[in-house]
Amino acid sequence: MNISEEYKDIAERAVSTGIQAALGVTAGMSLANIDMDAMALVATVFISAAASVVKSGVAQKLVGDDTASLVTLKRDPKTGRFMSTKKKKG
């Protein structure tokens, strides 16, 4: 199965967002001493990951730099690596 780089980028962001949401909700519940059932936790993680997918898809169409980021990054044409946009002191 051949998955395009754009879809891999979106999937990676969605999984990362889901894990972060699960950790954040779990830690928050522990700190606030609040109980949450497993289905509410799963729903929270799913909604967070789905929002990430929607944002990433919109960003790919709006920014158009082959990433799922809302930030436009410049690439070095020789290496393909992202370049710093900071001005050098001289």
VMD Tcl script that draws the C-alpha trace (Angstrom):
set ca {
  {0.00 0.00 0.00}
  {1.46 3.34 -1.08}
  {0.39 6.25 1.14}
  {1.27 9.77 0.02}
  {3.49 11.97 2.17}
  {0.59 14.39 2.75}
  {-1.58 11.66 4.25}
  {1.32 10.38 6.37}
  {1.80 13.93 7.69}
  {-1.90 14.24 8.57}
  {-1.99 10.78 10.19}
  {1.10 11.50 12.28}
  {-0.41 14.75 13.52}
  {-3.75 13.10 14.33}
  {-2.11 10.27 16.30}
  {0.11 12.74 18.14}
  {-2.87 14.95 18.99}
  {-4.86 11.96 20.21}
  {-2.04 10.81 22.49}
  {-1.55 14.34 23.83}
  {-5.29 14.66 24.49}
  {-5.38 11.33 26.34}
  {-2.39 12.27 28.49}
  {-3.75 15.76 29.16}
  {-7.23 14.60 30.13}
  {-5.85 11.78 32.29}
  {-3.40 14.10 34.07}
  {-6.05 16.78 34.51}
  {-8.51 14.28 35.99}
  {-5.86 13.06 38.41}
  {-4.91 16.57 39.52}
  {-8.52 17.70 39.93}
  {-9.56 14.37 41.48}
  {-12.35 13.92 38.91}
  {-13.61 10.59 37.60}
  {-14.33 10.14 33.90}
  {-15.60 6.97 32.30}
  {-13.64 5.30 29.52}
  {-16.15 6.23 26.80}
  {-15.86 9.94 27.63}
  {-12.07 9.66 27.42}
  {-12.28 7.85 24.07}
  {-14.72 10.48 22.75}
  {-12.41 13.29 23.86}
  {-9.42 11.67 22.14}
  {-11.42 10.97 18.96}
  {-12.76 14.54 18.74}
  {-9.26 15.94 19.25}
  {-7.77 13.71 16.56}
  {-10.63 14.49 14.15}
  {-10.13 18.23 14.69}
  {-6.44 17.74 13.91}
  {-7.29 15.97 10.64}
  {-9.68 18.76 9.60}
  {-7.14 21.48 10.47}
  {-4.36 19.66 8.67}
  {-6.44 19.16 5.54}
  {-7.46 22.82 5.47}
  {-3.85 23.91 6.05}
  {-2.62 21.80 3.12}
  {-5.09 23.51 0.81}
  {-4.59 27.06 2.15}
  {-0.81 27.19 2.62}
  {0.20 24.83 -0.17}
  {3.72 23.98 0.99}
  {3.19 20.19 1.07}
  {2.79 20.07 4.85}
  {-0.20 20.00 7.18}
  {1.03 23.12 8.96}
  {-0.54 26.57 8.85}
  {2.98 28.01 8.91}
  {4.68 28.49 5.56}
  {8.23 27.18 5.62}
  {10.94 27.70 3.05}
  {12.98 24.72 1.83}
  {16.53 24.69 0.61}
  {16.26 23.75 -3.08}
  {19.46 21.69 -2.93}
  {18.73 19.60 0.16}
  {14.96 19.87 0.56}
  {15.46 20.71 4.24}
  {13.62 23.55 5.91}
  {15.61 26.78 6.17}
  {15.62 29.26 9.02}
  {13.73 32.46 8.30}
  {15.67 34.38 10.93}
  {17.89 37.14 9.66}
  {21.58 36.71 10.30}
  {23.40 39.42 12.20}
  {26.12 40.83 10.10}
}
mol new
graphics top color blue
foreach p $ca { graphics top sphere $p radius 0.5 }
foreach p [lrange $ca 0 end-1] q [lrange $ca 1 end] { graphics top cylinder $p $q radius 0.2 }
display resetview
